[in-house]
């Protein structure tokens, strides 16, 4: 329990408040949330889509929920750009939010989740 308290004490509450404000802004401007993650994080993204749609009333999607499209894009375009191209087809715009769930983060140099890095680069380019 003491270890759990130590971990909780390290959480910057202002970061959580900032995330809540970003999500509230997305809902206020009729934006959408795109949840990106791989492995176990993909499953968490599916659950987040459910909760944000059902409980918060925010249009939300996870590209990993559509296995047919995901695998077709991976086969035809490659794993590295699969999320970026999915966001392009979804017409990602400045009103939207890209929410990444990742244990390893991303690093192009070390080939760690390059698909997430490319998606975030694209999102920044359209001011999402």
PyMOL commands that set and color helices and strands:
alter all, ss='L'
color gray80, all
select helices_A, chain A and resi 2-9+13-28+40-54+63-65+67-77+79-89+114-125
alter helices_A, ss='H'
color red, helices_A
select strands_A, chain A and resi 33-36+60-61+97-100
alter strands_A, ss='S'
color yellow, strands_A
deselect
rebuild
show_as cartoon
